[in-house]
Amino acid sequence: MILEAAPEGIVVCDATANDHPVIYANSAFGQLSGYPLPALIGTNLRILQGADREQEGRRLLREALARGESARAVVRNYRADGSAFCNDILLQPVRDANGSIVQWVSYHRDVTDRARGADRAPGTGLPAWMREDRLTGQYARPYFEELLRRDWQLAQRDSHEISLTLFDIDDLTAYNETFERAAGDACIRRVARIVSNSYRRGSDLVGRWEGGTFAVLTQGDASEKASEYARIVVQRVRDLLIHHPRAVNGGRYVTLSAGVASLVPPRELALDALLNGCLAALRRAKARGKNSICAAEAADFE
């Protein structure tokens, strides 16, 4: 009765079966998706993306499923009648007494109006609970993304440089498995304070992207300068000497990896190019042994 009365869409999927089929969906989700509830049972929620599979939000959710972690992402979905909407999805695992994931619960909100209103004053369409990340006190991802869209458009209009940095805690899953989730959250908070305190200019924006990943937007910074800032943050986190016995970089301490993307955005370039460049740089930093920084290359923005 409580789930049925909820104003947001709620879906429960079976984590023990192949393809994670839907085993429950409430009435609000039926109204949101346009699908009759009986038609959803036994299906995978990817039907809501149709052929629109190349989305950053889908990748984030897919990686969270693989890691067995909570995640939040905005994904373009399509109703039964073919109409599109932006779905803000919060995904959470449900574990049994042995710690095994038995179900995935997801919460769904239609944020189409917010996505269409990127040119209005930032934050006016977001409720307070979506503006601040509860764990770290940084900007929550939906609000950070709204500010990012605003500043991207300004950088295009004024032809000035903009830089995005993504910091990611190395081997966070192994840390959580060793010390349990409460200790992992405490680690995230300590790292978040270092990141926040390292960017104090009025134009700097700092947000929690997901899990142990933090996003920083700076203005007028060339790649070399933004990379130097990132290098200082990475060293400050290493200097915390947070013990991590399963760190694979050999230092036995919690470390960060960072990807940096900087450019003067042409008017025809989509914001996804900046995100893709930053993510590509972060993946290279991880591949090089972690506890390192990489800057995006020209090909990464394509």
C-alpha positions in Angstrom: 0.0 0.0 0.0 2.9 2.4 0.8 4.6 1.7 -2.5 1.3 2.1 -4.4 0.7 5.5 -2.7 4.2 6.8 -3.5 4.2 9.8 -6.0 7.3 8.6 -7.8 7.6 5.5 -9.9 9.1 2.5 -8.1 10.2 -0.7 -9.7 11.7 -3.9 -8.2 13.8 -6.2 -10.4 15.0 -9.8 -9.6 18.8 -9.7 -9.3 19.1 -13.4 -9.1 17.6 -14.1 -12.5 19.1 -13.5 -15.9 18.4 -10.1 -17.4 17.0 -8.7 -14.1 13.3 -9.0 -14.9 10.8 -6.7 -13.4 8.8 -8.4 -10.6 6.9 -5.3 -9.3 6.1 -1.8 -10.5 3.8 0.6 -8.8 1.0 2.6 -10.4 3.0 5.8 -10.6 5.6 4.1 -12.8 2.8 2.8 -15.0 1.5 6.3 -15.5 5.1 7.6 -16.1 6.0 5.0 -18.7 2.6 4.5 -20.3 2.9 0.8 -20.1 0.2 -1.4 -18.5 1.7 -2.9 -15.3 1.1 -6.5 -16.4 3.0 -5.9 -19.6 6.1 -4.8 -17.6 6.3 -7.9 -15.4 9.1 -10.2 -16.6 10.7 -7.6 -18.9 13.9 -5.7 -18.6 13.6 -1.9 -18.2 15.9 -1.4 -21.2 12.7 -1.5 -23.2 12.2 2.1 -22.1 15.3 3.2 -24.1 14.2 1.5 -27.3 17.0 2.0 -29.9 18.5 5.0 -28.0 21.2 3.0 -26.3 24.3 5.3 -26.5 23.7 7.3 -23.4 26.0 8.2 -20.6 23.3 7.6 -18.0 22.9 4.0 -19.3 26.6 3.4 -19.0 26.6 4.7 -15.4 23.7 2.4 -14.4 25.2 -0.6 -16.2 28.6 -0.1 -14.3 26.7 0.3 -11.0 24.9 -3.0 -11.6 28.2 -4.7 -12.3 29.8 -3.3 -9.1 26.7 -4.0 -7.0 26.5 -0.3 -6.0 23.8 2.4 -5.8 23.8 5.0 -8.6 21.8 7.9 -10.0 21.5 8.9 -13.6 19.2 10.8 -16.0 18.3 8.7 -19.0 16.2 9.4 -22.1 13.2 7.1 -22.0 10.3 6.5 -24.4 6.7 5.7 -23.3 4.6 3.0 -24.9 3.2 5.6 -27.3 6.7 6.6 -28.4 6.8 10.0 -26.6 10.2 10.8 -25.0 10.9 11.9 -21.5 13.9 12.4 -19.2 13.9 9.9 -16.4 15.9 10.7 -13.2 16.7 7.2 -11.9 17.9 6.3 -8.4 19.1 2.6 -8.3 19.7 0.7 -5.1 20.6 -2.9 -4.3 18.7 -5.0 -1.8 20.8 -7.6 0.0 19.9 -10.8 1.9 21.3 -11.8 5.3 24.4 -13.1 3.6 25.1 -9.9 1.8 24.1 -11.2 -1.6 22.1 -8.9 -3.9 18.7 -10.4 -4.4 16.8 -7.4 -5.8 17.3 -4.0 -7.4 14.9 -1.2 -6.5 14.8 1.8 -8.7 13.0 5.2 -8.2 11.9 7.2 -11.2 11.0 10.9 -11.7 10.1 12.7 -14.9 12.5 15.7 -15.2 11.8 16.6 -18.8 10.9 20.2 -17.9 14.2 20.7 -16.1 16.2 19.3 -19.1 14.3 21.6 -21.5 14.8 24.6 -19.2 18.6 24.7 -19.1 18.7 28.3 -20.2 16.7 29.5 -17.2 18.2 30.6 -13.9 20.0 27.5 -12.5 18.2 25.5 -9.8 14.8 27.1 -10.2 13.2 23.9 -11.3 15.0 21.6 -8.8 13.6 20.8 -5.3 16.0 21.4 -2.4 16.6 17.6 -2.0 18.1 17.4 -5.5 20.5 20.3 -5.1 22.8 19.0 -2.3 24.3 15.6 -1.9 23.4 14.4 1.5 26.6 12.4 2.1 29.2 15.1 1.2 27.3 18.4 1.2 28.6 19.1 -2.3 26.3 19.9 -5.2 24.2 16.8 -6.1 24.7 15.6 -9.6 21.4 16.9 -11.1 22.1 20.4 -9.9 25.8 20.2 -10.9 24.7 19.1 -14.4 22.3 22.1 -14.6 25.0 24.5 -13.7 27.4 22.8 -16.1 24.9 23.3 -19.0 24.6 26.9 -18.1 28.3 27.6 -18.0 28.9 25.6 -21.1 26.5 27.8 -23.0 28.2 30.9 -21.6 31.6 29.6 -22.6 30.3 29.0 -26.1 28.8 32.5 -26.3 31.8 34.3 -24.9 34.5 32.0 -26.4 36.4 31.4 -23.1 38.1 28.3 -21.9 36.3 25.9 -19.6 37.7 22.9 -17.7 36.0 19.8 -16.2 37.9 17.5 -13.9 36.6 14.1 -12.6 38.3 12.7 -9.5 37.6 9.0 -8.7 38.6 7.2 -5.5 40.8 4.2 -6.5 39.6 0.7 -5.5 36.6 2.0 -3.5 34.7 -1.2 -4.0 37.6 -3.2 -2.4 37.7 -0.7 0.4 34.0 -1.1 1.1 34.3 -4.9 1.0 37.2 -4.7 3.5 35.8 -2.2 6.0 32.0 -2.2 5.1 29.9 0.5 3.7 29.8 2.9 6.7 33.6 3.1 6.6 33.4 3.7 2.8 31.0 6.5 3.3 33.4 8.1 5.9 36.2 7.8 3.4 34.1 9.5 0.7 33.3 12.4 3.1 37.0 12.9 3.9 38.0 12.9 0.3 35.1 15.2 -0.5 36.4 17.8 2.0 39.8 17.8 0.4 38.3 18.3 -3.1 35.9 21.1 -1.9 38.6 22.9 0.1 40.9 22.9 -2.9 38.6 24.9 -5.1 37.6 28.1 -3.5 37.2 30.7 -6.3 33.7 32.0 -6.7 33.4 30.6 -10.2 34.5 27.0 -9.2 31.8 24.4 -9.0 32.3 21.1 -7.1 29.8 18.3 -7.0 29.5 14.6 -6.3 29.1 12.8 -9.6 28.4 9.3 -8.3 29.8 6.9 -5.7 33.4 8.0 -5.0 33.6 10.3 -8.1 33.7 14.1 -7.8 33.3 16.6 -10.6 34.9 20.1 -10.6 34.2 22.8 -13.1 36.6 25.7 -13.5 36.6 28.7 -15.8 39.4 30.1 -17.9 41.8 27.4 -17.1 44.1 25.8 -19.7 44.6 22.1 -19.5 48.1 22.5 -18.0 46.7 24.7 -15.2 43.7 22.5 -14.5 46.0 19.5 -14.4 48.2 21.1 -11.9 45.3 21.8 -9.6 44.2 18.2 -10.0 47.7 17.0 -9.1 47.7 19.0 -5.9 44.3 17.4 -4.9 45.6 13.9 -5.7 48.6 14.5 -3.5 46.6 15.9 -0.6 44.3 12.8 -0.6 47.4 10.6 -0.6 48.8 12.6 2.3 45.7 11.7 4.4 47.3 8.2 4.7 43.9 6.5 4.9 44.9 2.8 5.2 43.7 0.6 2.3 45.2 -2.9 2.5 43.8 -3.9 -0.9 44.9 -0.9 -2.9 46.4 -2.2 -6.1 48.8 0.7 -6.7 51.1 -0.7 -4.0 50.9 2.2 -1.6 48.4 0.6 0.8 46.6 4.0 1.1 43.5 5.5 -0.5 44.4 7.4 -3.6 42.6 9.4 -6.4 42.8 9.3 -10.1 41.8 12.3 -12.2 40.8 13.1 -15.8 40.9 16.7 -17.0 39.3 18.1 -20.1 39.8 21.8 -21.2 38.7 23.6 -24.3 37.2 26.7 -25.7 33.9 25.2 -26.9 32.8 25.9 -30.5 29.1 26.9 -30.8 28.3 23.7 -32.7 29.9 21.3 -30.1 27.6 19.4 -27.8 28.3 19.3 -24.0 28.6 15.5 -24.3 32.0 16.1 -26.0 33.4 17.6 -22.8 32.1 14.8 -20.7 33.4 12.2 -23.1 36.8 13.8 -23.1 37.0 13.9 -19.4 35.8 10.3 -19.0 38.4 9.1 -21.5 41.2 10.9 -19.7 40.0 9.4 -16.4 40.0 5.9 -17.9 43.6 6.4 -19.1 44.7 7.6 -15.6 43.2 4.3 -14.2 44.9 2.2 -16.8 48.3 3.8 -16.0 48.3 2.4 -12.5 45.9 4.8 -10.7 47.0 7.6 -8.3 47.6 9.7 -11.4 46.2 12.5 -13.7 45.6 12.5 -17.4 44.4 15.3 -19.7 42.0 14.7 -22.5 43.4 14.7 -26.1 41.8 16.1 -29.2 40.5 12.8 -30.3 38.7 12.3 -27.0 36.3 15.1 -27.8 35.0 13.4 -30.9 
